[in-house]
Amino acid sequence: MTDLLAIICVSFVFLLSLIIFVYKLWWAPLHLQHIMESQGIRGPSYKLFHGSTKEMIEMKSQISNTPMDLTHDIFPRIQPHLYTWIKLYGNNFLIWMGTDPKLVVTEPELIKEILSNKDCIFPKTKLKGYLKKLLGDGIVVAEGEKWLKLRKLANHSFHGDCLKDMVPAMIASVETMLEKWRYHEGKEIEVCDGFKLLTSEVISRTAFGSSYLEGQEIFALLTKLYALISRNALKIRFFGIRKFIRTKDEIEAEKVEKLLNESIMEIVEKRQDEVITGRASSFGSDFLGSLLRVHHDMDQGNQISASDIIDECKTFYFAGQETTYGLLSWSVLLLAIHTEWQEKARNEVLQLFGQVNPNLEGIARLKIVNMIIYETLRLYSPVTTIARRIERKVKLGKYEFPANVDLNIPPLALHRNPDIWGKDAHLFKPERFSEGLAKATNGNPVSFLGFGFGPRMCVGLNFASNEAKITLSMILQRYKFTLSPNYVHSPFVVLTTQPQHGVRILLQPL
Ligand code: HEM
């Protein structure tokens, strides 16, 4: 009797698993595909287990690692699958990361509706796997009350007077970098490694009150994590299989995450101990100080946890460095090619600052440099995907979408759209921004998504702009530069868009 019962139980579990398996792997994707198609949304057809990933990997492998011509039309290279499928299926289409549906949206009206929504109808995508180890539950993914709290903290630390106080640290870090440039005068120099160090130093000093050397371990671990994330971005793992069998990369990522959290905790505890032991009277006025103040708030409702602090630190070490490093690298490349704009920018810088270090008032008046920064972000947007989620059944434009569909918005698809930017969209023409961003985007603000749009727009926008303007100004004050014949044009993505072989320029002191 007990044997019979056991057989019935096992058969029942087996049957149930089979039903779930067939539902998730076959019925649900095909059903969703049908719903989308009935509204005119097409896309590469769902393939069992892999979704669209095999096609994506194939398209990417055909072009990556080989240099391209020196054009600025990089969308077909870094997101070849999207480029191909927009042509085949139109502005909005459905793709599959395994069994997970992703609706790619490139139609400005829809994007505006998605990104400007304040009612959590299109919340951030739920992270899993490798990316979760980088961003945790921090500001980039948080929603509701928690996001408001974290955003308020970040807004305070990266705006107004706080930004003003950061200028001397930014200038000192650029001076340190330019000291090294002196050994390359009259010769070739590769600038990206220096920009990586500079942006690491700037975020370490300004947000965490430590030097790059102190944060060195953190940046080394972050770099390892970026590589693991990129390497596994298109690898599909099924139904919680991670819990039972882990790959070499998954084990490595767990190790890196643990070490990363420990290294950050060391910096946090060092600051905390200074107050506890009476060596300091406050936690400090920088970002880390603000996080600690809130962590120790008497009102429990205001508090954030120790793990929130770690997630925020990881997020800002990453966001504060990778993106600005990309912006600086691509700006210098563009100015090395378009020397007429380099000359215009230099004239402006010399008129405003002469040979004196930049100051905040002057930085705000740098019009040409600002136009160059916008145009660089348009052509070489460091952020390649803005992600959201459809949480519950929703109307969007003329469509009605079911719940549990991720939304992917690729900024470069808009930035190179000739209907928005004209036939010369792929050319470097900073004059597009001569009358400001609103005029350049023709009243449609999502045409430029360099810093995002809506309530979740980049919180480090002014910080990054100041850092880039100070760095470019100080370079232009000292040097003329042209592109080295040894430069190899190979934009590629490791979380952000980067020059694969660095940027090599020939440096002439003024
Ligand atoms: C050139 C440099 C930068 C670029 C191009 C850039 C771009 C972006 C974009 C496109 C978003 C919107 C993402 C979305 O809507 O999902 C964003 C958000 C964010 N950025 Fe930046 N960023 C840059 C620099 C920085 C810096 C320096 C920091 C920190 C100091 C920073 C911190 C953040 C954070 C925390 C968010 C999430 C904001 C939220 O969800 O409320 N970024 N950034």
Boltz pocket constraint, residues with backbone or C-beta under 6 A from the ligand:
constraints:
  - pocket:
      binder: B
      contacts: [[A, 139], [A, 140], [A, 141], [A, 151], [A, 154], [A, 158], [A, 315], [A, 316], [A, 319], [A, 320], [A, 321], [A, 323], [A, 324], [A, 327], [A, 377], [A, 382], [A, 383], [A, 385], [A, 386], [A, 387], [A, 449], [A, 450], [A, 451], [A, 452], [A, 453], [A, 455], [A, 456], [A, 457], [A, 458], [A, 459], [A, 460], [A, 461], [A, 463], [A, 464]]
      max_distance: 6.0
